[in-house]
Amino acid sequence: MLNKLKDKIKSIIILGLIFAMPSLKAQSTDTDGDGIGDALDLCPGTASGTPVNLHGCPVSLTNCDYNTSSFTVVSTPAPAGVQTRYVLADALDGKIVQISNTPTFSNLVGSKTYMVLAYSYEDNGTLVNLNTGNLINQVNSSCGDWSKALSVKVCAPFISNGVCDYTTSSFTLNTTAPPSGATTKYLLVNQSGTIVKLSDSPIFTGISGTNSFNAYAISYTGTVNNLSLGSNISGVTGSCLDWSSPLSVKVCVCNPVCIPVSIARIK
């Protein structure tokens, strides 16, 4: 079965580089000397002395490859006869952040190093654990294989205008009409990309202090994953969804100051 799959899966080209599928044959060599054997090394040729994860990929890159919240890598057409999913994983621990049918990833916040991979498999019902939040080494199927990984650093700016837009604990945003036939939710996201407010309408309440947020609208049909308070916006996925562009919102709610009052008898 694996030989059959490997005949179909030749290589994946990302950003002009060819990443051949790793061999499952046991090997003891470690060509780049990073402590990870070649058979398990998803990032061969890593520079000597570079701290790597369990997959032989750098845990942190110095230079930013992308300065936007979304990016697309270039890939050859997916192998015929098999399913291919593109995966964005945290370079620190290999946790899956996003899964896509195309090599495009979006709604990223902050500066972080990732691994970009492709997983190709025969759709025979044996695929398990290809879900956001799982580790890439937990993904398995009777007939599947990973590409080599591309290490990228994304430095997605948090949009902030520095001016107080609202001074009350609740406010309403002006929006265009949501698409008919779809479910639309409205979100406030902090500078770490964490969803702090989630609403069925563009009305947000219970805000305190001085904080900057990015506001989003998301419209979707079918199921959506990880769309909940406390989740990171980069982990929200679904089979059919669309995001608005981020809107910078700064809320400055003044906290009341209690002043003690003394009462004395006047003689």
N, C-alpha and C positions, 0 to 999 in steps of 0.2 A: 504493500500500500504506500509506504513512504517513498519507494523508488518511483512509483507511479506519480506521486505528487511532485517529486523533485524533477521529473521530466516536464511537468507543466510549469513549475515555478523556477525560473532561471535566475533572475536578479531583479532588483528594484533600483532605479536611478533616482537619487535625491540630490538636488542642487548640483547636478552634473557629475556626481560621483556614483560609481557602481557599488552596490552593497549586495554581495552574493549571500544566499541563504547559508546559515551555519551547518556544518556537518554534524550528525549525531554520533559519528565514530569517535570512540574514546581516544583522546590525545593527551600526552603529558607535557608537551612543549608549551612554552610561554614566550613567544617571539618578541613581544614588546616589553617583557620583564615587569609587568605591572602586578604580578601575583595571581592573575587569572589565566588559567590554561586556555590555549587557543580554541578548544572545542566549545568553551563557554563564554568566550570574549566577544561581546557585541560591538566593541569599539577597538578593533585591532589597530596597531600603529600609534597608540597613545604615547605622547612624549614621556620620556623617562622622568621619574620623580613626581608625576602628576597623581594626586590623590584620586582614587577611582572607587566606584561602588562594586557590588557583587557581580556586576555584569561587565566590568572592565571599562566603564565609561566615566569620564570626569564628573566629579560631584559638583564642581563649580567652574565656570568659565569667567575670564576677566572681561573680555570685550563683548559688547552687545551685538547680536546678529540682527535683531529686529527691535525697532523703537515704537512699535504700534501694538495695539491690543489684539490684533489678529494677523495671521501670516499664512502663506501657502508655500509648500515645497513642491518641487517639480519631480514627478515620478513617471516612469514608463507605464504603459497600460497594464492594468491588473492581469495576472495570468488567466488564460481562458480555462473554463471548466471548474474553477474553484472560487470561493468567496475570499475577498480581501478587505480587511479593516485597517485603517490607519490610526495609530495610537500615539498619544502624547503622554509621557510618563515623567514623574518627578525624578530628576537625576540623583537625588540624595538617597531615596529608598526604593525606587522602581515602582512607586504607586501610580496607577493609571489615573490621569487627570481628565483626559478627553478621548473619545472614540468617534471616528468619523468615517463615512463612506468615501470621502475624498480627502486628499492630503491638505486640508485647510482646518485651522484651529482658530478660535475666536474667544472674545471676552476674557482675556488674560489681564491681570492687574499686578503691578509691581515688577521687580527685577528677580528673575529666577532662571536657573539652568534646567533644561529638559532633555529627554531623549525622544527622538521621533523614530518610530518603527512602523513596519507593516506586518500584519499577521495574516497569512493565507492558509486556508483550510478547505477540506472537502465538506460540503454541507450534508453530513450524514447523521446529524442529531447527537453527536458525541462532544461537541464543543462545550466547555465549562469555564466559568470565571472570567470571561471576557467582559468585564463590567468596570465602570469607574469606581475607584476606591480599592480595588483589588491590586495585588502586586503582579507584575508581568510574569514572574516565575510561577504564579498560580494558574495561569492560563494553560489549558490542555485540550487536546482532541486526539482522536485515534489517527488522524492523518492531517497534520498541520505543521507549520514552520514559521519562525520569525525571520525577518530580514535582519541585517546588521543595523545598528542604531546610528543616527545622526545626532550629535550633541549640538544644541543651540541654546543661546542665552537670549531671553526676551526681556526687554526693558520697557514695559508698557506704562506710559505716563498716566497718572491719575489726574483727570481734568479738574482744575480748581481756578476760579476767577478771583478769589481772595476778597470778594465783596459780599456782605450779608444780604441775602435775598429775602429771608424771612426772619422775623423777630418774635414769632409766636410758636407755641408748641405743636400747632397743627397748621397745615397749609394744603392748598389744592393746586395741582399743575394743570396747565392748559395742554390738551392733547387733541390730535386728530381722531376721527372716528375709527375705532378698531375694525379689523376685517370681519365681515359677517361669516358665520359658520365656524368660527374659531374661538377658543378660549383665550382671553387676554388678562394678564396679570401685570401689576406695577410694582417696581422694586426700588428700594434705596440700598445702595452698596457703599461700604466704607472704603478707606484707602487700602485696606488689605484684601479687598474683593469679597468680603463677607456680606451676605444678605442680612441687613438689620431690620428692614421693614418689607412686608409683602402684603399687597392689597388687591382687592378686586376692582378698585377704582383708583384714580390718580389723587386720592386724598390720604394724607399721612398724618397721624396723630401720635401724641406721647413722646415728642422730641424734647430733649433737654440739653442745656449747655450750648457751647459753640462747636459745631462740627461741619465738616465738608463731606458731601455725598455725591455720588453719581446716581442719577435716576434713570431707570430703564423701563421700557414696556416690552413684554414678551408675549407673542401670540403663537398658539400651537393647536394642532389637532392630534387626536390620539393620546398616547401616554407621554409623560415627561418625567425625567429622573432628576433627583437632587434639587428640586425647586422648593426650598424650605428655608425657614429662618435659621441662621447659623451656618448654612452651606456656603461654599465659595462659588461665585458666579461662573468660574471657569469649569466647574463640574456639572453644570446643568446641560443635559442632553435630551434628545428626543428624535423620533423618526421624521417629524415635520414641524419645525418651529422657525420663528423669525424674530430677531431682536431689533429694537430701535437703536439709534445712536445714543451714546450717553449724554445726559444733560447735567451740567454742573450745578449743584445746589448747595449754598452755604446757609446754615441755620444758626442764628445767634439769639438764643433764648436767655434773657437776663434772669439770674437767680435772685429771688427776694432776699434782702438783708434784714435780719431781725435786729431792731434796736430796743434795748430794755428801757422801760419807762418807770420812773420812780414817782410815787405819790406821797406828798407830805402835807401835813396840816398847816394851814396858814393862820398864824395868831395875829 
